[in-house]
Structure formats: C-alpha cells, structure tokens
Amino acid sequence: MLPGVAKLMVQQREKRMGRNPATGARVEISAKQVVKARIAKQLKDVVEG
C-alpha cells in the first residue's frame, strides 16, 4: 500500500486462448500473476480538482 497514492494487489489470471496477430493462429496464454493498482481517493480528488 502506498498511502495517498495507490493500493497494489496481486491478482491470479487463468489460462486463456489468444490469437497471434501476425498469423491468425490460436495460441494458449498460460496462467500468471499480475499486479493491479487501485488509485487512492485522495489522489483522485487532487487530479480531478
């Protein structure tokens, strides 16, 4: 957590099917963990004015 800025969270993504844009072939995208940020209300209020 970054007080007044953002709250960082780790989220698990499931495996899914994607498409190679160059060839159009379907490919499997493996499961992975990603970092997500939720902007703090204090920062939103400052930016929005």
N, C-alpha and C positions, 0 to 999 in steps of 0.2 A: 504494500500500500504506500502510495506517495501522497501524504496529507495535502489537501487543497489542490491536487493536480489530477490524479487518477488512481483507480483501483485495478491492479493487474491480477488476472486469473488464468490458470492453465485449463484448457478445455480439450477433451479427447474427441478426435474426429474419426468416424468409422470409415472403413474402406469403401470405395465407390468406383463406378465406371466413369471414365472420361473419354475424350477424343483427341487424337493427335491432329492439330490443325493443318499440318503440312500434308499428311497422307490421308486423313479421314479415318484411320484405323482406330478401333476401340481399344483402350488400354485400361488396366486396373490401377487405381491410385490407392496405395497402401494406407492403412490406418496410421495416425500420427497424433502427437500432442502439439497444440498451438497456444500461443499467448494472446489473450484478449485484454483490451483495456477499456474500462468504463470511466468516462470523464467525470470528474467530481462536480457537484452542483456549484461550488464556489467558483471554479474556473469557467463554467458555462455562463454564470451570471456576469462575470467580468468581460468575457468575449462578446456576449450578446448586448451588453450595455444596459 
